[in-house]
Amino acid sequence: MGIFGWIILGLIAGAIAKAIKPGKQGGGILATLLLGIVGAVLGGWIGSVLFNVGINEFWSLSTWLLAIGGALIVLIIWGLLTRKRA
C-alpha cells in the first residue's frame, strides 16, 4: 500500500475511531484525523508484531480492524494526555 493509501486509511480510521469513542479529546477534527493516521501506523505495527498480520491491502478486513484499533489506542492516550485536571 502506498503513502496515499496510508493517509486515506488513517483519515477514515480516525473518523471511525472518533465515532466509536465520542467525547472530548483535545484538538479538533483535524487533530483527530492526524491521530488516525498515527493510529493506522501503530495498528499495523502491533498487528505485525503480535499477530504476524500486517496492513498490506487497502480492502482487507484485517487492515481496517488494525487501523481502527490503533486509532482508538492513540485517541485514548491523547485524551488522557490532554485531559484538564480540576
N, C-alpha and C positions, 0 to 999 in steps of 0.2 A: 504494500500500500504506500502511495507517495505522500509527500508532506501535505498536499492539498486534501487528500483523503483523511489524514490525521486531524487536520484543522476542522473539517466538516464533521467528522465523527465526534470530536471533542466538544464542538459547539452544541450539537444535538444532544450528546450525553449530558452536558452541563445543564441544558434546559430540562431534560427529563429528570435528572437528579434533583433539581430545584423544585420540580413539581412533586416529586416523591417526598422530599424533606422541605416543606414550606417553613417559613419563619423568617426571623431577622438574622441574616448573616451580614456582616459588614460589607459595604460595597454595593454597587447597583447591578443591573443586568449584565453590563459589560464585564465586571469583575467575576460574576457567576459564570459567564461563558468562558472567560480565560481560565478560571479554575477548572472548568470542564475539560479543557484541552490538557491541562496538567493531570487531571484525574484519569483521562484516557491513557496517557503515557504510564501513569502509576498502575492502572489496572492491567495494562499489557505486561508490565514488568512483573507484577505479582502473579499474574497468570502463567507467565513463562517460568518463574522460579518455583512456585508451589505446585502447579498443576501440569506443567510441561505443555501448556496451551498458550500460544501467542496470539497477538492481533495481526492476522495476516490478510484476511479477506474482509472487505467492507460489508458485505451482506451476510456474514456468518453470525449466527445467534450467539456463539461464544464471544465473538468480538464485541458485540453490543452489551452483553452482560458484564464482561470485564470492564469495558469503558464506563458504563453507568455505575458499577460498583466502585471503581476507582474515583469517579467524580463524587459519589456520595461520601467516601472517606475524606477526600480533600475538602468538601463543603463542611463536614462535621468538624474537622480540625480547624478550618478557617473560622467557623462560628465560635469555637472555643477560644481562639486567639483574639478575636475582635469583640468578644462579649464585654459589655460595660459592667464593671463591678460597682455595686452600691456601697 
